[in-house]
Amino acid sequence: HVPSLRGSIHVLLYAVGINHTTHVSCHCCRAPVHGFRHTQREVEGSFGVPINQLFDSFDTQPLASGSVAQVHRARLRSSRVTAVLEQQRNSNSRGPSSCSSCSTNMPDEPVTEVVVKVCHPRVAYHIAQDFRLLSALSAAAVWLPALRGVSSTIRESVSQFSHTMTAQTDLRVEATHALRFHNNFKGE
């Protein structure tokens, strides 16, 4: 069972089995890691409530980190997220709010292991800045005799790679794909 996936520009919840998360933790050991304060600000900003009202537990140390984001293991009661999302749909304000049904635990309610993915600070800005520089360099390739024949291919490749990398910073796209994947394979 997958709880409601909440995708924002910076935060994404994944319901996964522990076996999957253990496997992931070995892959990105040398990637940058941001502090838990940033993670907490992003999660609370996305859901509008304190992190302890959404999760029974939330690991402060990342499970893994990549060039765009890092992931944290957490334990979630799905009714908490459902209540927050319902409140956000019914509210016109985007600021923090309190969720009275989030503070009550249902004793028999199942807890779901989730992975919370959070983009690194200013990663979209840094990627855009990098690709502006690469675009300028690829445009200058036309002036180098050795690259004249391939300069348009270089510019096109930089442009395509730029779109791919920039899209990775919007976790709503990933949330949509994860939900589609889940719906396609539920029951298997």
C-alpha positions in Angstrom: 0.0 0.0 0.0 1.4 3.4 -1.0 0.3 6.5 0.9 -0.6 9.6 -1.0 2.6 10.8 -2.8 3.2 14.4 -2.1 5.3 16.0 -4.7 6.5 19.6 -4.5 9.4 21.2 -6.1 11.7 20.1 -3.3 10.1 17.2 -1.4 8.9 13.7 -2.4 7.7 10.8 -0.3 8.3 7.2 -1.5 6.8 4.2 0.2 9.4 1.5 -0.1 10.4 -1.7 1.5 13.4 -1.8 3.8 15.2 -4.1 1.4 15.1 -1.5 -1.3 16.4 1.3 0.9 19.2 -0.8 2.2 20.3 -1.4 -1.4 20.2 2.3 -2.3 22.4 3.4 0.6 25.5 2.0 -1.0 25.4 3.9 -4.2 26.0 7.6 -3.5 28.6 7.7 -0.7 30.7 10.5 -2.1 27.9 12.9 -3.1 27.3 16.2 -1.2 25.1 16.1 1.9 23.1 19.0 3.2 22.2 19.5 6.9 19.1 18.3 8.5 17.9 21.9 9.1 17.5 22.3 5.4 15.6 19.0 5.1 13.3 20.0 8.0 12.6 23.5 6.5 11.7 22.0 3.1 9.5 19.2 4.5 7.7 21.6 6.9 7.4 24.2 4.1 5.9 21.6 1.7 3.3 20.3 4.1 2.7 23.3 6.3 3.1 21.5 9.6 6.0 20.5 11.9 7.8 17.4 10.8 6.9 15.5 14.0 3.2 15.9 13.2 3.7 14.0 9.9 6.1 11.3 10.9 6.4 8.9 13.8 10.2 8.9 13.2 12.5 10.7 10.8 16.2 9.8 10.5 18.2 13.0 10.7 21.1 11.3 8.8 20.5 10.8 5.1 20.2 7.3 3.8 21.8 8.3 0.6 22.7 11.4 -1.3 23.1 12.3 -5.0 24.1 15.4 -6.9 20.5 16.8 -6.9 18.9 15.5 -3.7 19.3 13.2 -0.7 16.9 10.8 0.9 15.9 10.2 4.5 14.2 7.1 6.0 11.0 7.9 8.0 8.0 6.1 9.5 4.6 7.5 8.5 1.1 7.0 9.5 -0.8 7.6 6.3 -3.8 9.3 7.9 -1.5 12.1 9.0 -0.4 13.0 5.5 -4.0 12.5 4.2 -5.3 14.9 6.8 -2.6 17.5 6.0 -3.2 17.3 2.2 -7.0 17.6 2.8 -6.5 20.6 4.9 -4.2 22.2 2.3 -6.8 21.6 -0.4 -9.5 23.3 1.7 -7.2 26.2 2.8 -6.3 29.2 0.7 -3.2 30.0 2.7 0.2 28.5 1.8 1.7 29.3 5.2 2.2 26.9 8.1 -1.0 25.6 9.7 -1.9 23.3 12.5 -3.5 19.9 11.9 -5.6 18.7 14.8 -6.0 15.2 13.4 -2.2 14.9 12.8 -1.4 14.9 16.5 -3.6 11.9 17.3 -2.3 8.4 16.8 -4.7 5.6 15.9 -3.4 2.7 17.9 -4.1 0.1 15.2 -3.2 2.2 12.3 -0.4 0.7 10.2 2.9 2.5 9.9 4.5 2.8 6.5 8.2 2.9 6.0 8.9 5.8 3.5 11.9 7.5 2.0 11.7 11.3 1.9 13.6 12.9 -1.0 14.7 16.5 -0.6 16.6 18.6 -3.1 19.9 20.2 -2.0 19.8 23.9 -1.3 19.8 26.1 -4.5 20.5 23.0 -6.7 18.2 24.3 -9.5 20.0 27.6 -9.5 23.5 26.0 -9.6 22.4 23.7 -12.5 21.0 26.6 -14.5 24.2 28.6 -13.9 26.4 25.6 -15.0 24.4 25.2 -18.2 24.5 28.9 -19.0 28.3 28.6 -19.0 28.2 25.3 -21.0 25.9 26.8 -23.5 28.2 29.8 -24.0 31.2 27.5 -24.4 29.4 25.2 -26.9 28.3 28.3 -28.9 32.0 29.4 -29.1 32.9 25.9 -30.5 31.9 27.2 -34.0 35.0 29.5 -33.9 37.4 26.5 -33.3 38.4 25.0 -36.7 38.7 21.5 -35.2 35.1 21.6 -33.8 33.4 23.5 -36.7 31.8 20.4 -38.1 30.4 19.2 -34.8 29.6 22.5 -33.1 25.8 22.2 -33.7 25.8 18.7 -32.3 27.7 19.9 -29.2 25.1 22.8 -28.7 22.2 20.4 -29.2 23.7 17.9 -26.7 24.3 20.6 -24.1 20.7 21.8 -24.6 19.2 18.3 -24.2 21.3 17.5 -21.1 20.4 20.9 -19.6 16.6 20.0 -19.9 17.2 16.6 -18.4 19.2 17.9 -15.4 16.8 20.8 -14.8 13.8 18.5 -14.8 15.4 16.4 -12.1 15.2 19.3 -9.7 11.4 19.3 -9.9 10.3 16.3 -7.8 6.7 16.6 -9.0 7.8 15.0 -12.3 9.4 12.1 -10.3 6.3 11.8 -8.1 4.1 11.5 -11.2 6.3 8.8 -12.6 6.4 6.9 -9.3 2.7 7.0 -8.9 2.2 5.8 -12.5 4.7 3.0 -11.9 2.9 2.0 -8.7 -0.5 2.0 -10.5 0.8 0.0 -13.4 2.2 -2.7 -11.1 -0.1 -2.9 -8.1 -1.2 -6.4 -7.5 1.9 -8.0 -9.0 
